[in-house]
Amino acid sequence: RKVLELQTADLGMRFASANNGQTAIAMLRNEYQKNDPFDLLLLDHQMPNMTGVDLLQRIRDDHKVNKNIKTIILTGLDINIDDDLLHKENICSVLNKPISSIQLRNQLLKAIEQ
């Protein structure tokens, strides 16, 4: 997480971290209600009690968060996410860990430019 925090700070991005999906949703709701919603999520596919895709589906069903948030999913697994689901859930990319700093930086920049 510290590496991600440093990389996002270098790009001038705001960084927040959650230990699980429920905490992430609470953070998203809080920022949305303050009229300062997050624009990009960087999610680990494997989280306690749900996957990154499960969390995205909960976000899309929640009327108190930014539904248009762009997402990058990090995974240590060999997962295959259907193209329709990628588009529906606004997933910009699925990146396999470990990921180099340069690769992550490029994907973050690409996502925010979309």
N, CA, C and O of each residue as an XYZ file, in Angstrom:
456
protein
N       0.819     -1.201      0.000
C       0.000      0.000      0.000
C       0.857      1.257      0.000
O       0.508      2.256     -0.629
N       1.969      1.205      0.701
C       2.833      2.380      0.773
C       3.356      2.739     -0.609
O       3.427      3.918     -0.955
N       3.724      1.735     -1.406
C       4.210      1.985     -2.770
C       3.110      2.649     -3.594
O       3.373      3.610     -4.316
N       1.882      2.145     -3.492
C       0.764      2.734     -4.219
C       0.520      4.172     -3.779
O       0.252      5.049     -4.601
N       0.616      4.400     -2.483
C       0.420      5.750     -1.964
C       1.473      6.711     -2.533
O       1.150      7.828     -2.937
N       2.716      6.271     -2.560
C       3.786      7.117     -3.101
C       3.603      7.375     -4.589
O       3.796      8.497     -5.057
N       3.235      6.345     -5.324
C       3.061      6.507     -6.767
C       1.899      7.435     -7.097
O       2.008      8.265     -7.999
N       0.818      7.306     -6.393
C      -0.322      8.186     -6.663
C      -0.002      9.620     -6.245
O      -0.420     10.567     -6.911
N       0.731      9.783     -5.154
C       1.129     11.129     -4.711
C       2.025     11.783     -5.762
O       1.902     12.979     -6.028
N       2.922     11.005     -6.357
C       3.797     11.540     -7.407
C       3.000     12.047     -8.604
O       3.449     12.947     -9.315
N       1.828     11.479     -8.826
C       0.977     11.895     -9.939
C      -0.022     12.979     -9.524
O      -0.853     13.408    -10.325
N       0.068     13.410     -8.279
C      -0.840     14.444     -7.789
C      -2.229     13.922     -7.472
O      -3.188     14.692     -7.427
N      -2.344     12.625     -7.252
C      -3.632     12.009     -6.958
C      -3.850     11.899     -5.453
O      -2.903     11.753     -4.680
N      -5.093     11.970     -5.064
C      -5.477     11.738     -3.673
C      -5.499     10.227     -3.460
O      -5.966      9.491     -4.329
N      -5.010      9.764     -2.338
C      -4.936      8.343     -2.041
C      -5.691      8.041     -0.755
O      -5.567      8.766      0.232
N      -6.463      6.981     -0.771
C      -7.107      6.468      0.432
C      -7.084      4.952      0.351
O      -7.145      4.383     -0.738
N      -6.998      4.311      1.479
C      -6.887      2.858      1.504
C      -7.926      2.272      2.450
O      -8.210      2.837      3.506
N      -8.490      1.134      2.058
C      -9.464      0.426      2.896
C      -9.021     -1.021      3.052
O      -8.445     -1.602      2.133
N      -9.289     -1.597      4.207
C      -8.896     -2.985      4.475
C      -9.865     -4.010      3.916
O      -9.530     -5.189      3.799
N     -11.086     -3.559      3.565
C     -12.079     -4.504      3.045
C     -13.135     -3.741      2.250
O     -13.155     -2.510      2.242
N     -13.998     -4.478      1.592
C     -15.016     -3.877      0.732
C     -16.006     -2.998      1.469
O     -16.398     -1.947      0.963
N     -16.417     -3.415      2.662
C     -17.387     -2.628      3.419
C     -16.807     -1.256      3.788
O     -17.493     -0.238      3.702
N     -15.558     -1.247      4.193
C     -14.898      0.013      4.521
C     -14.745      0.877      3.278
O     -14.918      2.094      3.334
N     -14.422      0.243      2.156
C     -14.283      0.984      0.898
C     -15.594      1.663      0.515
O     -15.595      2.833      0.131
N     -16.695      0.950      0.615
C     -18.001      1.535      0.283
C     -18.311      2.703      1.211
O     -18.817      3.734      0.767
N     -18.010      2.545      2.500
C     -18.253      3.630      3.452
C     -17.428      4.865      3.084
O     -17.925      5.988      3.166
N     -16.179      4.661      2.683
C     -15.328      5.780      2.276
C     -15.874      6.445      1.015
O     -15.911      7.672      0.923
N     -16.293      5.642      0.052
C     -16.846      6.178     -1.193
C     -18.104      6.992     -0.919
O     -18.289      8.069     -1.488
N     -18.962      6.481     -0.055
C     -20.195      7.203      0.304
C     -19.867      8.539      0.967
O     -20.450      9.572      0.635
N     -18.933      8.501      1.901
C     -18.561      9.704      2.633
C     -18.053     10.798      1.686
O     -18.465     11.953      1.791
N     -17.173     10.435      0.777
C     -16.620     11.420     -0.160
C     -17.684     11.912     -1.142
O     -17.694     13.085     -1.516
N     -18.566     11.023     -1.553
C     -19.647     11.399     -2.463
C     -20.590     12.395     -1.790
O     -21.011     13.375     -2.404
N     -20.912     12.139     -0.538
C     -21.806     13.030      0.201
C     -21.162     14.388      0.452
O     -21.867     15.389      0.584
N     -19.828     14.438      0.520
C     -19.114     15.708      0.682
C     -18.930     16.413     -0.667
O     -18.285     17.458     -0.754
N     -19.512     15.818     -1.717
C     -19.388     16.340     -3.084
C     -17.942     16.360     -3.568
O     -17.531     17.256     -4.307
N     -17.179     15.358     -3.141
C     -15.785     15.216     -3.543
C     -15.498     13.739     -3.843
O     -14.613     13.138     -3.234
N     -16.260     13.157     -4.797
C     -16.137     11.714     -5.029
C     -14.796     11.326     -5.645
O     -14.159     12.112     -6.346
N     -14.396     10.104     -5.365
C     -13.203      9.561     -5.998
C     -13.486      9.337     -7.474
O     -14.611      9.005     -7.849
N     -12.477      9.516     -8.310
C     -12.604      9.320     -9.752
C     -12.054      7.984    -10.223
O     -12.394      7.514    -11.309
N     -11.200      7.368     -9.404
C     -10.520      6.144     -9.809
C     -10.352      5.222     -8.615
O      -9.955      5.650     -7.531
N     -10.664      3.937     -8.832
C     -10.438      2.906     -7.819
C      -9.324      1.992     -8.293
O      -9.266      1.616     -9.464
N      -8.460      1.647     -7.389
C      -7.435      0.642     -7.636
C      -7.744     -0.478     -6.649
O      -7.465     -0.364     -5.455
N      -8.325     -1.561     -7.161
C      -8.828     -2.637     -6.304
C      -8.009     -3.900     -6.418
O      -7.573     -4.281     -7.505
N      -7.805     -4.544     -5.288
C      -7.246     -5.892     -5.306
C      -8.405     -6.835     -5.595
O      -9.480     -6.687     -5.015
N      -8.202     -7.789     -6.472
C      -9.282     -8.719     -6.801
C      -9.656     -9.579     -5.598
O     -10.831     -9.879     -5.387
N      -8.663     -9.972     -4.813
C      -8.929    -10.810     -3.646
C      -8.944     -9.948     -2.398
O      -7.920     -9.402     -1.987
N     -10.126     -9.833     -1.801
C     -10.294     -9.079     -0.565
C     -11.044     -9.962      0.422
O     -11.662    -10.953      0.034
N     -10.985     -9.599      1.697
C     -11.780    -10.367      2.661
C     -13.274    -10.273      2.335
O     -13.805     -9.177      2.156
N     -13.932    -11.396      2.261
C     -15.388    -11.510      2.113
C     -15.954    -11.174      0.736
O     -17.154    -11.349      0.527
N     -15.150    -10.703     -0.209
C     -15.660    -10.433     -1.560
C     -14.492    -10.238     -2.525
O     -13.349    -10.045     -2.111
N     -14.805    -10.291     -3.815
C     -13.796    -10.007     -4.831
C     -13.914     -8.541     -5.254
O     -14.875     -7.858     -4.901
N     -12.942     -8.079     -6.002
C     -13.007     -6.725     -6.539
C     -14.234     -6.524     -7.410
O     -14.861     -5.466     -7.357
N     -14.586     -7.516     -8.209
C     -15.770     -7.416     -9.072
C     -17.036     -7.386     -8.222
O     -17.971     -6.649     -8.537
N     -17.081     -8.179     -7.146
C     -18.236     -8.127     -6.233
C     -18.396     -6.719     -5.667
O     -19.507     -6.193     -5.600
N     -17.285     -6.115     -5.264
C     -17.332     -4.762     -4.723
C     -17.843     -3.780     -5.770
O     -18.664     -2.917     -5.460
N     -17.373     -3.901     -6.992
C     -17.844     -3.006     -8.050
C     -19.342     -3.129     -8.266
O     -20.033     -2.128     -8.455
N     -19.835     -4.344     -8.238
C     -21.270     -4.541     -8.424
C     -22.063     -3.919     -7.272
O     -23.152     -3.389     -7.492
N     -21.538     -3.978     -6.067
C     -22.203     -3.324     -4.932
C     -22.163     -1.808     -5.084
O     -23.128     -1.115     -4.759
N     -21.052     -1.307     -5.574
C     -20.928      0.139     -5.807
C     -21.958      0.595     -6.833
O     -22.619      1.613     -6.631
N     -22.102     -0.140     -7.924
C     -23.041      0.237     -8.975
C     -24.486      0.208     -8.488
O     -25.333      0.941     -8.998
N     -24.764     -0.641     -7.498
C     -26.118     -0.742     -6.950
C     -26.391      0.278     -5.844
O     -27.524      0.403     -5.378
N     -25.360      1.001     -5.428
C     -25.484      1.944     -4.307
C     -25.702      3.352     -4.844
O     -24.848      3.873     -5.562
N     -26.813      3.970     -4.515
C     -27.132      5.303     -5.033
C     -26.391      6.423     -4.298
O     -26.566      7.596     -4.628
N     -25.564      6.072     -3.305
C     -24.849      7.089     -2.531
C     -23.358      7.158     -2.867
O     -22.570      7.697     -2.090
N     -22.971      6.611     -4.025
C     -21.569      6.668     -4.460
C     -21.506      7.045     -5.939
O     -22.511      6.988     -6.648
N     -20.324      7.426     -6.390
C     -20.083      7.766     -7.785
C     -20.111      6.493     -8.631
O     -19.176      5.694     -8.582
N     -21.158      6.307     -9.391
C     -21.300      5.103    -10.210
C     -20.389      5.105    -11.432
O     -20.155      4.054    -12.029
N     -19.877      6.261    -11.807
C     -19.028      6.372    -12.997
C     -17.544      6.250    -12.686
O     -16.703      6.563    -13.529
N     -17.227      5.805    -11.504
C     -15.830      5.708    -11.093
C     -15.086      4.697    -11.968
O     -15.565      3.589    -12.208
N     -13.924      5.099    -12.431
C     -13.077      4.214    -13.231
C     -12.332      3.285    -12.289
O     -12.061      3.626    -11.137
N     -12.003      2.096    -12.802
C     -11.409      1.083    -11.933
C     -10.268      0.346    -12.608
O     -10.322      0.015    -13.792
N      -9.236      0.101    -11.820
C      -8.150     -0.789    -12.200
C      -8.150     -1.903    -11.163
O      -8.185     -1.642     -9.960
N      -8.110     -3.141    -11.632
C      -8.083     -4.290    -10.725
C      -6.686     -4.904    -10.747
O      -6.118     -5.159    -11.809
N      -6.152     -5.131     -9.561
C      -4.877     -5.829     -9.397
C      -5.174     -7.251     -8.940
O      -6.049     -7.470     -8.102
N      -4.451     -8.208     -9.488
C      -4.683     -9.594     -9.094
C      -3.393    -10.401     -9.149
O      -2.515    -10.161     -9.977
N      -3.312    -11.352     -8.251
C      -2.225    -12.313     -8.268
C      -2.676    -13.614     -8.902
O      -1.903    -14.567     -9.003
N      -3.928    -13.651     -9.326
C      -4.526    -14.841     -9.924
C      -4.607    -14.691    -11.435
O      -4.556    -13.583    -11.969
N      -4.733    -15.802    -12.100
C      -4.958    -15.778    -13.546
C      -6.469    -15.737    -13.755
O      -7.121    -16.771    -13.893
N      -7.016    -14.506    -13.776
C      -8.460    -14.367    -13.936
C      -8.774    -13.845    -15.326
O      -7.964    -13.164    -15.955
N      -9.944    -14.173    -15.777
C     -10.400    -13.706    -17.072
C     -11.756    -13.034    -16.851
O     -12.733    -13.683    -16.479
N     -11.793    -11.727    -17.086
C     -13.039    -10.992    -16.913
C     -13.626    -10.706    -18.291
O     -12.968    -10.131    -19.158
N     -14.836    -11.108    -18.467
C     -15.567    -10.952    -19.724
C     -15.559     -9.485    -20.179
O     -15.705     -8.579    -19.359
N     -15.389     -9.255    -21.487
C     -15.341     -7.894    -22.036
C     -16.595     -7.087    -21.715
O     -16.509     -5.887    -21.455
N     -17.751     -7.732    -21.730
C     -18.994     -7.027    -21.396
C     -18.970     -6.536    -19.950
O     -19.416     -5.427    -19.655
N     -18.445     -7.370    -19.052
C     -18.358     -6.987    -17.648
C     -17.335     -5.860    -17.469
O     -17.552     -4.947    -16.672
N     -16.230     -5.922    -18.204
C     -15.236     -4.844    -18.146
C     -15.886     -3.507    -18.493
O     -15.691     -2.508    -17.801
N     -16.649     -3.509    -19.561
C     -17.307     -2.279    -20.002
C     -18.402     -1.849    -19.013
O     -18.476     -0.682    -18.628
N     -19.241     -2.797    -18.612
C     -20.354     -2.498    -17.709
C     -19.873     -1.930    -16.384
O     -20.487     -1.007    -15.850
N     -18.785     -2.468    -15.845
C     -18.280     -2.054    -14.537
C     -17.226     -0.949    -14.634
O     -16.634     -0.565    -13.625
N     -16.990     -0.434    -15.854
C     -16.042      0.660    -16.070
C     -14.634      0.284    -15.598
O     -13.938      1.090    -14.981
N     -14.230     -0.956    -15.900
C     -12.901     -1.441    -15.543
C     -11.947     -1.076    -16.678
O     -12.091     -1.552    -17.803
N     -10.986     -0.235    -16.370
C     -10.027      0.231    -17.373
C      -8.996     -0.842    -17.701
O      -8.597     -0.994    -18.856
N      -8.563     -1.590    -16.678
C      -7.595     -2.649    -16.909
C      -7.551     -3.610    -15.729
O      -7.935     -3.280    -14.607
N      -7.071     -4.808    -16.026
C      -6.819     -5.837    -15.020
C      -5.335     -6.116    -15.088
O      -4.829     -6.552    -16.122
N      -4.632     -5.870    -13.996
C      -3.177     -5.991    -13.971
C      -2.756     -7.129    -13.058
O      -3.263     -7.274    -11.946
N      -1.825     -7.930    -13.544
C      -1.315     -9.045    -12.753
C      -0.161     -8.586    -11.880
O       0.746     -7.888    -12.333
N      -0.215     -8.998    -10.609
C       0.867     -8.700     -9.664
C       1.936     -9.776     -9.793
O       1.611    -10.916    -10.127
N       3.164     -9.461     -9.547
C       3.662     -8.129     -9.201
C       3.670     -7.229    -10.440
O       3.822     -7.697    -11.568
N       3.506     -5.950    -10.202
C       3.464     -4.977    -11.280
C       4.585     -3.970    -11.050
O       4.834     -3.544     -9.922
N       5.245     -3.601    -12.123
C       6.345     -2.643    -11.993
C       5.795     -1.242    -11.761
O       4.655     -0.942    -12.116
N       6.604     -0.405    -11.172
C       6.210      0.986    -10.925
C       5.871      1.696    -12.221
O       4.915      2.470    -12.276
N       6.635      1.444    -13.249
C       6.405      2.090    -14.546
C       5.088      1.630    -15.146
O       4.319      2.443    -15.659
N       4.823      0.330    -15.085
C       3.578     -0.198    -15.634
C       2.372      0.365    -14.880
O       1.378      0.749    -15.497
N       2.456      0.413    -13.556
C       1.352      0.948    -12.776
C       1.141      2.425    -13.089
O       0.007      2.868    -13.274
N       2.214      3.176    -13.147
C       2.125      4.605    -13.469
C       1.442      4.813    -14.822
O       0.561      5.662    -14.956
N       1.852      4.034    -15.816
C       1.257      4.155    -17.163
C      -0.224      3.825    -17.141
O      -1.010      4.497    -17.808
N      -0.623      2.808    -16.391
C      -2.030      2.423    -16.338
C      -2.860      3.457    -15.573
O      -4.008      3.716    -15.936
N      -2.302      4.036    -14.539
C      -3.000      5.095    -13.802
C      -3.229      6.306    -14.703
O      -4.326      6.864    -14.738
N      -2.192      6.705    -15.428
C      -2.319      7.837    -16.329
C      -3.323      7.569    -17.441
O      -4.135      8.428    -17.784
N      -3.256      6.376    -17.992
C      -4.199      5.976    -19.041
C      -5.644      6.014    -18.528
O      -6.542      6.488    -19.224
N      -5.857      5.520    -17.332
C      -7.216      5.486    -16.768
C      -7.761      6.879    -16.525
O      -8.928      7.142    -16.814
N      -6.940      7.776    -16.000
C      -7.473      9.113    -15.712
C      -7.670      9.942    -16.972
O      -8.427     10.912    -16.963
N      -6.998      9.569    -18.051
C      -7.159     10.294    -19.319
C      -8.385      9.823    -20.097
O      -8.843     10.518    -21.004
N      -8.922      8.653    -19.754
C     -10.077      8.107    -20.483
C     -11.321      8.885    -20.184
O     -12.388      8.568    -20.709
